[in-house]
Amino acid sequence: MAQTDNGLRLDSMLCFAVYAAEHAFTRFYKPRLEAIGVTYPQYLVFLVLWEQDGLTVKALGKKLFLDSGTITPLIKRLEARGLVQRQRDEDDERQVRIKLTAEGRGLRAKALAVPLQVAGATGLDQAAVDRLRLGLHQLRAQLDAST
């Protein structure tokens, strides 16, 4: 096979390696998150709100790289379950803030074990995890800058 053909081999594709790893993460997270009653996208919303409650829908979407057409239905489902509430911003009523309810804050304690389980499952030490995460952040930023 010619050297130039290597770029079209599935096992040489960086995008496929990331895609396959994402699927492995999804399979790993699914039963753990089902045990606390959330999906992976909902878990991501909670990670952001546990860190900084009361963000606007726009700010939350920006942190998660989600557009309003994706984040709004997600928030509405969490609100219907009584885990978050939407409130108009006092200073700018065009903005909607997302606030955790007591039940939403209470999920945090149930979720504490999940990152520890992930860390153990990767088989990587903390320094390797940090390098990999940084590299992926840099990769995303570079790809975003190239679009």
MDTraj code that builds the backbone (N, CA, C; nanometers):
import mdtraj as md
import numpy as np

residues = "MET ALA GLN THR ASP ASN GLY LEU ARG LEU ASP SER MET LEU CYS PHE ALA VAL TYR ALA ALA GLU HIS ALA PHE THR ARG PHE TYR LYS PRO ARG LEU GLU ALA ILE GLY VAL THR TYR PRO GLN TYR LEU VAL PHE LEU VAL LEU TRP GLU GLN ASP GLY LEU THR VAL LYS ALA LEU GLY LYS LYS LEU PHE LEU ASP SER GLY THR ILE THR PRO LEU ILE LYS ARG LEU GLU ALA ARG GLY LEU VAL GLN ARG GLN ARG ASP GLU ASP ASP GLU ARG GLN VAL ARG ILE LYS LEU THR ALA GLU GLY ARG GLY LEU ARG ALA LYS ALA LEU ALA VAL PRO LEU GLN VAL ALA GLY ALA THR GLY LEU ASP GLN ALA ALA VAL ASP ARG LEU ARG LEU GLY LEU HIS GLN LEU ARG ALA GLN LEU ASP ALA SER THR".split()
xyz = np.array([
    [0.0843, -0.1171, 0.0000],
    [0.0000, 0.0000, 0.0000],
    [0.0891, 0.1237, 0.0000],
    [0.0503, 0.2218, -0.0773],
    [0.1282, 0.3448, -0.0870],
    [0.1192, 0.4232, 0.0432],
    [0.2251, 0.4960, 0.0755],
    [0.2307, 0.5762, 0.1977],
    [0.1137, 0.6744, 0.2049],
    [0.0753, 0.7324, 0.0906],
    [-0.0324, 0.8308, 0.0904],
    [-0.1668, 0.7688, 0.1243],
    [-0.1816, 0.6386, 0.1096],
    [-0.3079, 0.5717, 0.1423],
    [-0.3293, 0.5578, 0.2930],
    [-0.2227, 0.5696, 0.3724],
    [-0.2364, 0.5532, 0.5176],
    [-0.3345, 0.6515, 0.5791],
    [-0.3499, 0.7668, 0.5191],
    [-0.4422, 0.8655, 0.5707],
    [-0.5875, 0.8230, 0.5605],
    [-0.6151, 0.7211, 0.4811],
    [-0.7517, 0.6733, 0.4638],
    [-0.7760, 0.5403, 0.5331],
    [-0.6872, 0.4997, 0.6204],
    [-0.7069, 0.3773, 0.6981],
    [-0.7765, 0.4130, 0.8289],
    [-0.8806, 0.3391, 0.8608],
    [-0.9589, 0.3681, 0.9813],
    [-0.8710, 0.3737, 1.1058],
    [-0.7811, 0.2783, 1.1200],
    [-0.6992, 0.2751, 1.2421],
    [-0.5949, 0.3866, 1.2476],
    [-0.5792, 0.4619, 1.1399],
    [-0.4862, 0.5757, 1.1426],
    [-0.5576, 0.7086, 1.1647],
    [-0.6888, 0.7058, 1.1754],
    [-0.7679, 0.8286, 1.1860],
    [-0.7788, 0.8747, 1.3319],
    [-0.7289, 0.9930, 1.3593],
    [-0.7409, 1.0516, 1.4924],
    [-0.8884, 1.0685, 1.5287],
    [-0.9695, 1.1124, 1.4327],
    [-1.1113, 1.1349, 1.4612],
    [-1.1792, 1.0043, 1.5041],
    [-1.1401, 0.8925, 1.4447],
    [-1.2017, 0.7654, 1.4834],
    [-1.1566, 0.7233, 1.6233],
    [-1.0314, 0.7486, 1.6568],
    [-0.9824, 0.7146, 1.7905],
    [-1.0605, 0.7936, 1.8966],
    [-1.0854, 0.9219, 1.8702],
    [-1.1621, 1.0049, 1.9634],
    [-1.3068, 0.9562, 1.9686],
    [-1.3645, 0.9262, 1.8532],
    [-1.5023, 0.8773, 1.8430],
    [-1.5182, 0.7455, 1.9192],
    [-1.4267, 0.6526, 1.8990],
    [-1.4338, 0.5227, 1.9669],
    [-1.4156, 0.5381, 2.1181],
    [-1.3270, 0.6279, 2.1590],
    [-1.3080, 0.6528, 2.3022],
    [-1.4338, 0.7143, 2.3618],
    [-1.4994, 0.8028, 2.2874],
    [-1.6240, 0.8631, 2.3346],
    [-1.7299, 0.7554, 2.3563],
    [-1.7368, 0.6599, 2.2654],
    [-1.8328, 0.5499, 2.2816],
    [-1.7993, 0.4653, 2.4047],
    [-1.6721, 0.4427, 2.4278],
    [-1.6315, 0.3667, 2.5468],
    [-1.6696, 0.4431, 2.6738],
    [-1.6496, 0.5739, 2.6729],
    [-1.6908, 0.6551, 2.7875],
    [-1.8417, 0.6449, 2.8089],
    [-1.9177, 0.6529, 2.7006],
    [-2.0638, 0.6445, 2.7109],
    [-2.1065, 0.5116, 2.7725],
    [-2.0478, 0.4024, 2.7259],
    [-2.0806, 0.2700, 2.7820],
    [-2.0417, 0.2621, 2.9292],
    [-1.9305, 0.3226, 2.9654],
    [-1.8842, 0.3202, 3.1039],
    [-1.9760, 0.4037, 3.1941],
    [-2.0103, 0.5243, 3.1491],
    [-2.0909, 0.6159, 3.2294],
    [-2.2365, 0.5712, 3.2427],
    [-2.2924, 0.5107, 3.1385],
    [-2.4364, 0.4829, 3.1339],
    [-2.4903, 0.4167, 3.2602],
    [-2.4397, 0.3028, 3.3053],
    [-2.4980, 0.2416, 3.4251],
    [-2.4738, 0.3228, 3.5522],
    [-2.3636, 0.3922, 3.5589],
    [-2.3335, 0.4713, 3.6775],
    [-2.4260, 0.5921, 3.6885],
    [-2.4536, 0.6545, 3.5744],
    [-2.5427, 0.7701, 3.5756],
    [-2.6886, 0.7275, 3.5877],
    [-2.7236, 0.6134, 3.5306],
    [-2.8597, 0.5620, 3.5494],
    [-2.8876, 0.5375, 3.6972],
    [-2.7852, 0.4960, 3.7703],
    [-2.8012, 0.4695, 3.9139],
    [-2.8367, 0.5961, 3.9916],
    [-2.7957, 0.7125, 3.9409],
    [-2.8325, 0.8376, 4.0088],
    [-2.9452, 0.9102, 3.9352],
    [-2.9927, 0.8509, 3.8258],
    [-3.1113, 0.9026, 3.7583],
    [-3.0903, 1.0138, 3.6583],
    [-2.9712, 1.0203, 3.5969],
    [-2.9464, 1.1236, 3.4966],
    [-2.8793, 1.0636, 3.3733],
    [-2.8947, 1.1338, 3.2625],
    [-2.8234, 1.0979, 3.1403],
    [-2.6891, 1.1701, 3.1395],
    [-2.6032, 1.1350, 3.0452],
    [-2.4732, 1.2009, 3.0384],
    [-2.4861, 1.3512, 3.0113],
    [-2.5680, 1.3947, 2.9139],
    [-2.5820, 1.5405, 2.8962],
    [-2.6372, 1.6108, 3.0212],
    [-2.7287, 1.5469, 3.0919],
    [-2.7803, 1.6048, 3.2160],
    [-2.6698, 1.6133, 3.3210],
    [-2.5877, 1.5103, 3.3284],
    [-2.4744, 1.5089, 3.4214],
    [-2.3819, 1.6275, 3.3946],
    [-2.3569, 1.6553, 3.2666],
    [-2.2714, 1.7688, 3.2319],
    [-2.3323, 1.9004, 3.2783],
    [-2.4644, 1.9149, 3.2617],
    [-2.5328, 2.0351, 3.3107],
    [-2.5119, 2.0480, 3.4609],
    [-2.5294, 1.9369, 3.5330],
    [-2.5112, 1.9427, 3.6782],
    [-2.3671, 1.9756, 3.7154],
    [-2.2697, 1.9209, 3.6449],
    [-2.1303, 1.9534, 3.6754],
    [-2.1075, 2.1043, 3.6695],
    [-2.1633, 2.1676, 3.5672],
    [-2.1474, 2.3129, 3.5541],
    [-2.2218, 2.3856, 3.6659],
    [-2.3470, 2.3462, 3.6916],
    [-2.4264, 2.4169, 3.7929],
    [-2.3773, 2.3911, 3.9343],
    [-2.3225, 2.2742, 3.9618],
    [-2.2668, 2.2493, 4.0948],
    [-2.1457, 2.3392, 4.1182],
    [-2.0793, 2.3756, 4.0102],
    [-1.9637, 2.4637, 4.0202],
    [-2.0063, 2.6112, 4.0263],
    [-2.1114, 2.6456, 3.9490],
    [-2.1559, 2.7855, 3.9412],
    [-2.3060, 2.7881, 3.9138],
    [-2.3834, 2.7855, 4.0195],
    [-2.5291, 2.7852, 4.0077],
    [-2.5778, 2.9216, 3.9589],
    [-2.6912, 2.9217, 3.8895],
    [-2.7534, 3.0465, 3.8492],
    [-2.7034, 3.1044, 3.7187],
    [-2.6385, 3.0238, 3.6366],
    [-2.5928, 3.0723, 3.5065],
    [-2.7113, 3.0966, 3.4139],
    [-2.6903, 3.1823, 3.3161],
    [-2.7923, 3.1990, 3.2135],
    [-2.7897, 3.0773, 3.1216],
    [-2.8993, 3.0566, 3.0509],
    [-2.9056, 2.9470, 2.9539],
    [-2.7927, 2.9621, 2.8525],
    [-2.7705, 3.0852, 2.8081],
    [-2.6658, 3.1113, 2.7094],
    [-2.5268, 3.0749, 2.7630],
    [-2.4979, 3.1155, 2.8866],
    [-2.3675, 3.0853, 2.9470],
    [-2.3494, 2.9354, 2.9681],
    [-2.4557, 2.8691, 3.0094],
    [-2.4505, 2.7244, 3.0291],
    [-2.4234, 2.6546, 2.8966],
    [-2.4944, 2.6945, 2.7927],
    [-2.4721, 2.6369, 2.6605],
    [-2.3309, 2.6607, 2.6108],
    [-2.2789, 2.7798, 2.6363],
    [-2.1428, 2.8122, 2.5929],
    [-2.0398, 2.7226, 2.6621],
    [-2.0570, 2.7005, 2.7923],
    [-1.9629, 2.6157, 2.8658],
    [-1.9654, 2.4716, 2.8161],
    [-2.0831, 2.4270, 2.7720],
    [-2.0991, 2.2883, 2.7283],
    [-2.0894, 2.2716, 2.5766],
    [-2.0651, 2.3817, 2.5055],
    [-2.0579, 2.3803, 2.3590],
    [-2.1887, 2.3283, 2.2984],
    [-2.3018, 2.3732, 2.3547],
    [-2.4342, 2.3341, 2.3065],
    [-2.5114, 2.4578, 2.2642],
    [-2.5864, 2.4471, 2.1554],
    [-2.6691, 2.5593, 2.1127],
    [-2.8013, 2.5590, 2.1886],
    [-2.8759, 2.6675, 2.1757],
    [-2.9993, 2.6813, 2.2529],
    [-3.1026, 2.5761, 2.2145],
    [-3.1017, 2.5295, 2.0895],
    [-3.1947, 2.4259, 2.0471],
    [-3.1697, 2.2920, 2.1138],
    [-3.0502, 2.2727, 2.1648],
    [-3.0152, 2.1498, 2.2360],
    [-3.0284, 2.1677, 2.3867],
    [-2.9799, 2.2806, 2.4385],
    [-2.9772, 2.2997, 2.5837],
    [-3.1163, 2.3261, 2.6405],
    [-3.2023, 2.3970, 2.5669],
    [-3.3341, 2.4313, 2.6200],
    [-3.4199, 2.3085, 2.6504],
    [-3.4340, 2.2126, 2.5583],
    [-3.5133, 2.0936, 2.5922],
    [-3.4523, 2.0133, 2.7077],
    [-3.3218, 2.0117, 2.7151],
    [-3.2525, 1.9420, 2.8230],
    [-3.2884, 2.0051, 2.9579],
    [-3.2854, 2.1359, 2.9639],
    [-3.3198, 2.2077, 3.0872],
    [-3.4674, 2.1879, 3.1219],
    [-3.5530, 2.1919, 3.0203],
    [-3.6964, 2.1727, 3.0451],
    [-3.7244, 2.0354, 3.1069],
    [-3.6538, 1.9322, 3.0609],
    [-3.6722, 1.7986, 3.1196],
    [-3.6248, 1.7963, 3.2651],
    [-3.5152, 1.8633, 3.2943],
    [-3.4665, 1.8692, 3.4329],
    [-3.5614, 1.9494, 3.5208],
    [-3.6192, 2.0545, 3.4641],
    [-3.7150, 2.1345, 3.5390],
    [-3.8416, 2.0523, 3.5679],
    [-3.8871, 1.9751, 3.4700],
    [-4.0073, 1.8922, 3.4888],
    [-3.9863, 1.7892, 3.5997],
    [-3.8626, 1.7484, 3.6207],
    [-3.8298, 1.6528, 3.7268],
    [-3.8051, 1.7217, 3.8607],
    [-3.8085, 1.8541, 3.8622],
    [-3.7891, 1.9274, 3.9866],
    [-3.6440, 1.9399, 4.0292],
    [-3.5504, 1.9263, 3.9345],
    [-3.4081, 1.9314, 3.9672],
    [-3.3466, 2.0696, 3.9462],
    [-3.4071, 2.1472, 3.8567],
    [-3.3642, 2.2849, 3.8327],
    [-3.4889, 2.3696, 3.8146],
    [-3.4703, 2.5003, 3.8220],
    [-3.5794, 2.5907, 3.7900],
    [-3.5251, 2.7033, 3.7036],
    [-3.6076, 2.7474, 3.6129],
    [-3.5718, 2.8592, 3.5250],
    [-3.6320, 2.9861, 3.5831],
    [-3.5509, 3.0922, 3.5851],
    [-3.5976, 3.2210, 3.6369],
    [-3.5481, 3.3315, 3.5454],
    [-3.6364, 3.4249, 3.5171],
    [-3.5965, 3.5430, 3.4397],
    [-3.4949, 3.6231, 3.5198],
    [-3.3931, 3.6723, 3.4526],
    [-3.2919, 3.7557, 3.5162],
    [-3.3560, 3.8860, 3.5636],
    [-3.3239, 3.9273, 3.6835],
    [-3.3824, 4.0500, 3.7398],
    [-3.3405, 4.1753, 3.6634],
    [-3.2175, 4.1769, 3.6139],
    [-3.1665, 4.2952, 3.5443],
    [-3.1995, 4.2955, 3.3955],
    [-3.2141, 4.1781, 3.3361],
    [-3.2408, 4.1668, 3.1922],
    [-3.3377, 4.0504, 3.1711],
    [-3.4636, 4.0822, 3.1595],
    [-3.5661, 3.9778, 3.1518],
    [-3.5574, 3.8932, 3.0261],
    [-3.4743, 3.9328, 2.9297],
    [-3.4534, 3.8493, 2.8112],
    [-3.3704, 3.7269, 2.8458],
    [-3.2954, 3.7364, 2.9539],
    [-3.2075, 3.6275, 2.9967],
    [-3.2801, 3.5374, 3.0965],
    [-3.2577, 3.4061, 3.0819],
    [-3.3150, 3.3093, 3.1750],
    [-3.2006, 3.2433, 3.2506],
    [-3.2117, 3.2440, 3.3812],
    [-3.1105, 3.1815, 3.4668],
    [-3.1590, 3.0445, 3.5109],
    [-3.0636, 2.9530, 3.5223],
    [-3.0933, 2.8168, 3.5654],
    [-3.0394, 2.8001, 3.7062],
    [-3.1278, 2.7616, 3.7960],
    [-3.0891, 2.7444, 3.9367],
    [-3.1235, 2.6039, 3.9818],
    [-3.0328, 2.5456, 4.0565],
    [-3.0559, 2.4130, 4.1130],
    [-3.1620, 2.4197, 4.2219],
    [-3.2453, 2.3184, 4.2272],
    [-3.3360, 2.3035, 4.3412],
    [-3.2599, 2.2260, 4.4487],
    [-3.3207, 2.2117, 4.5644],
    [-3.2574, 2.1333, 4.6714],
    [-3.2311, 1.9910, 4.6232],
    [-3.3254, 1.9357, 4.5492],
    [-3.3062, 1.7994, 4.4976],
    [-3.1909, 1.7941, 4.3976],
    [-3.1797, 1.8958, 4.3135],
    [-3.0688, 1.9026, 4.2178],
    [-2.9345, 1.9144, 4.2873],
    [-2.9291, 1.9946, 4.3924],
    [-2.8042, 2.0055, 4.4701],
    [-2.7734, 1.8724, 4.5389],
    [-2.8794, 1.8026, 4.5833],
    [-2.8615, 1.6749, 4.6519],
    [-2.8036, 1.5653, 4.5646],
    [-2.8206, 1.5765, 4.4338],
    [-2.7631, 1.4756, 4.3436],
    [-2.6104, 1.4755, 4.3484],
    [-2.5534, 1.5884, 4.3854],
    [-2.4066, 1.6000, 4.3879],
    [-2.3437, 1.4917, 4.4753],
    [-2.3998, 1.4692, 4.5919],
    [-2.3436, 1.3684, 4.6826],
    [-2.3478, 1.2300, 4.6197],
    [-2.4534, 1.2022, 4.5447],
    [-2.4652, 1.0718, 4.4776],
    [-2.3654, 1.0581, 4.3629],
    [-2.3289, 1.1707, 4.3030],
    [-2.2410, 1.1688, 4.1862],
    [-2.0929, 1.1684, 4.2217],
    [-2.0586, 1.1903, 4.3477],
    [-1.9174, 1.2019, 4.3859],
    [-1.8340, 1.0793, 4.3499],
    [-1.8930, 0.9621, 4.3512],
    [-1.8174, 0.8402, 4.3227],
    [-1.7850, 0.8241, 4.1745],
    [-1.8619, 0.8877, 4.0873],
    [-1.8448, 0.8663, 3.9427],
    [-1.7044, 0.9035, 3.8941],
    [-1.6521, 1.0237, 3.9228],
    [-1.5165, 1.0547, 3.8748],
    [-1.4101, 0.9604, 3.9303],
    [-1.4288, 0.9135, 4.0527],
    [-1.3330, 0.8188, 4.1095],
    [-1.3352, 0.6865, 4.0336],
    [-1.4547, 0.6427, 3.9942],
    [-1.4677, 0.5193, 3.9171],
    [-1.4043, 0.5354, 3.7790],
    [-1.4239, 0.6513, 3.7178],
    [-1.3640, 0.6781, 3.5871],
    [-1.2123, 0.6771, 3.5993],
    [-1.1605, 0.7444, 3.7001],
    [-1.0149, 0.7494, 3.7193],
    [-0.9572, 0.6103, 3.7347],
    [-1.0240, 0.5265, 3.8115],
    [-0.9756, 0.3903, 3.8287],
    [-0.9828, 0.3086, 3.7012],
    [-1.0878, 0.3296, 3.6236],
    [-1.1073, 0.2507, 3.5015],
    [-1.0080, 0.2863, 3.3917],
    [-0.9576, 0.4093, 3.3896],
    [-0.8659, 0.4485, 3.2824],
    [-0.7301, 0.3798, 3.2962],
    [-0.6926, 0.3464, 3.4186],
    [-0.5608, 0.2870, 3.4389],
    [-0.4483, 0.3879, 3.4281],
    [-0.4829, 0.5156, 3.4196],
    [-0.3837, 0.6215, 3.4056],
    [-0.3601, 0.6904, 3.5388],
    [-0.2360, 0.7362, 3.5604],
    [-0.2126, 0.8161, 3.6802],
    [-0.2608, 0.9582, 3.6542],
    [-0.2686, 1.0391, 3.7582],
    [-0.3252, 1.1737, 3.7466],
    [-0.2499, 1.2595, 3.6468],
    [-0.1184, 1.2475, 3.6430],
    [-0.0393, 1.3281, 3.5495],
    [-0.0731, 1.2920, 3.4048],
    [-0.0917, 1.1644, 3.3769],
    [-0.1270, 1.1212, 3.2412],
    [-0.2673, 1.1692, 3.2046],
    [-0.3598, 1.1630, 3.2997],
    [-0.4963, 1.2126, 3.2758],
    [-0.4916, 1.3614, 3.2456],
    [-0.4158, 1.4361, 3.3232],
    [-0.4053, 1.5806, 3.3025],
    [-0.3469, 1.6129, 3.1651],
    [-0.2427, 1.5403, 3.1238],
    [-0.1817, 1.5635, 2.9917],
    [-0.2813, 1.5322, 2.8799],
    [-0.3527, 1.4215, 2.8926],
    [-0.4495, 1.3817, 2.7914],
    [-0.5626, 1.4842, 2.7815],
    [-0.6156, 1.5260, 2.8951],
    [-0.7241, 1.6252, 2.8964],
    [-0.6771, 1.7561, 2.8339],
    [-0.5583, 1.8032, 2.8706],
    [-0.5047, 1.9257, 2.8142],
    [-0.4880, 1.9119, 2.6631],
    [-0.4351, 1.7999, 2.6192],
    [-0.4175, 1.7765, 2.4755],
    [-0.5496, 1.7787, 2.4006],
    [-0.6532, 1.7205, 2.4600],
    [-0.7854, 1.7203, 2.3958],
    [-0.8447, 1.8606, 2.3920],
    [-0.8252, 1.9387, 2.4986],
    [-0.8716, 2.0777, 2.4981],
    [-0.7996, 2.1569, 2.3881],
    [-0.6694, 2.1351, 2.3754],
    [-0.5931, 2.2047, 2.2723],
    [-0.6382, 2.1615, 2.1332],
    [-0.6658, 2.0330, 2.1164],
    [-0.7134, 1.9817, 1.9889],
    [-0.8473, 2.0454, 1.9522],
    [-0.9411, 2.0518, 2.0468],
    [-1.0706, 2.1133, 2.0200],
    [-1.0548, 2.2600, 1.9825],
    [-0.9724, 2.3309, 2.0564],
    [-0.9516, 2.4740, 2.0289],
    [-0.8898, 2.4933, 1.8896],
    [-0.7951, 2.4097, 1.8553],
    [-0.7318, 2.4215, 1.7234],
    [-0.8316, 2.3920, 1.6123],
    [-0.9118, 2.2891, 1.6296],
    [-1.0135, 2.2553, 1.5286],
    [-1.1173, 2.3669, 1.5180],
    [-1.1597, 2.4225, 1.6322],
    [-1.2555, 2.5334, 1.6302],
    [-1.1966, 2.6529, 1.5561],
    [-1.0688, 2.6790, 1.5781],
    [-1.0039, 2.7930, 1.5126],
    [-0.9873, 2.7696, 1.3621],
    [-0.9910, 2.6450, 1.3196],
    [-0.9723, 2.6112, 1.1784],
    [-1.1023, 2.6031, 1.1001],
    [-1.2157, 2.6209, 1.1692],
    [-1.3434, 2.6096, 1.0981],
    [-1.3921, 2.7427, 1.0464],
])
top = md.Topology()
chain = top.add_chain()
for i, resn in enumerate(residues, 1):
    res = top.add_residue(resn, chain, resSeq=i)
    for name in ("N", "CA", "C"):
        top.add_atom(name, md.element.get_by_symbol(name[0]), res)
traj = md.Trajectory(xyz[None], top)
